[in-house]
């Protein structure tokens, strides 16, 4: 009997017990109306799609719940026992910083905690809240048996994750408002004499790329802005020869570099001005403008996205790439979970790569091909820049000769942006990774049925492919072909899964972290081989077995959990362990970048604090247990 069968029987038994308890409860709760519950449930998406039998079963399974204002429904790190449908009231979801979501009448909460196995946040009733509670076992069984419900909550999870990323973006923008002005890129002060003319003033502004000049007088300094020029010259028609000294009368309004951006907002609003002079003592350090204020208020991610979309040169792309790295540091320093940072950075990176591709590829190539990224970039799990992993699928009418100049230009452009060439040559400039659909199908057939020492690695790389430009239907057709080739191929799946056992988990007796003994990595451990890869690859193989199209490891875990492949506890442990190891890994890589050294996947346990070492040990324990799960599931002890 398989673990999945045992889990199914357990869930069925749990549901039977809950239904029996519900029937008993009805005898002592005569005020609960089955008709009312049926009507209410039918009005809540996605349960409006249930057939009569499933709806009747759910009505029998649910129970009422009432929560007073301020009452905690379940806490962070809890594994809740129910999915909650709010009939009346208001419930808030809180992380360790503040409110991250609100739920009111006819809304559902708790589904993410049930699918992931553990709640990341705390849920508190803010008003008297009346709910219907769907038992966890029943909800998870419904996900397994009803594809429509599973599909709905899969999309809902993605929207929920995007919402959380958006909340973090807004918090990042709010934090920027409280940052000292001195940390901003101030505009350098340009001093002029009061005798210069309007025409000369505008020429200086254009040459110096500023929107304000500081006018030196014997009695002090005043400011002349581009807005003043348009008012005096364009509206009042004063001649170009008019001295600016005749037009400035206002004293400077200044702030200290230690004052916040929010202070600048208040000053600008109070005085109806667009420029504030930043002074330290008697020295003028620069000028802070209204447009700088707007950039501070806006999400930095949106600002970077704007930079990417308007980029037209290598310098523009380099600035946008550097801004993404700074954004990563900012989020991680504020304790944002790595998986949320990766989701945001993935969007920005893909916009960057798509824009580069648009700059180098002719329209006829872009329209008739699909540019895909693979590896960690394809899974949406890359933070700092690693080597290039990309490929091109050619539509009808395109050949290698047609696209060779484009592929070379694309690879060179990415190299200039700091993405080194792939050591395995998985790049569009390699004809093996720029092929027609039929040629790729032949490659896939060979990788699966006539494998050599690199075939399964190439297949794994392809399975993580995500489209970033062009016709994504070309990639979808190839993914569907992989599923067809592997239908009922249990032994082949075992061969594909076996590499996850190829690297030892660096955890010894008494939970001792095992490091390498010999230079150049003495005292270090490879966190990717020892921890990240086994989870990523094991989940990848299970997703392949269950025909799951999603490429990110988190999305795959969600889908596998919904299908009942993972227990709630295992889902939660895998998600948290992967996040912990990814966070430790990227922190080490960013420190290597600061030192100017080439980054890798090694971490030095002695450089971690006690909490990080304990979390790493716990994560490696989960990795060991997951390896046993995969060993049993694919019967890897029987695979030669």
Secondary structure, 3 states (H helix, E strand, C coil): CCHHHHHHHHHHHHHHHHHHHHHHHHHHCCCCCHHHHHHHHHCCCCHHHCCHHHHHHHHHHCEEEEECCCCEEECCCCCCCEEEEEEECCEEEECCCCEEEEECCCCEECHHHHHHCCCCCEEEECCCEEEEEEEHHHHHHHHHHCHHHHHHHHHHHHHHHHHHHHHHHHHHHHHHHCCEHHHCCCECCCEEECCCEHHHHHHHHHHHCCCEEEEEECCEEEEEEHHHHHHHHHHCCCCCCCEHHHCCCCECCEECCCCEHHHHHHHHHHHCCCEEEEEECCEEEEEEEHHHHHHHHCCHHHHHHHHHHHCCCHHHHHHHHHHHHHHHHHHHHCCCCHHHHHHHHHHHHHHHHHHHHHHHCCHHHHHCEEEEECHHHHHCCCCCCCCCCEEEEECCCCCHHHHHHHHHHHHHHHHHCCCCCCCCCCCCCCHHHEEEHHHHHHHHHHHHHCCCCCHHHHHHHHHCCEEEEECCHHHHHHHHHHHHHCCCCHHHHHHHHHHHHCCCCCECHHHCECCECCCCCECCEEHHHHHHHHHHHHHHHHHHHCCCCCCCHHHHHHHHHHCCCCCHHHHHHHHHHHHHHHHHHHHHHHHHHHCCCCCCCEECHHHCCHHHHHHHHHHHHHHHHHHHHHHHHCCHHHCC
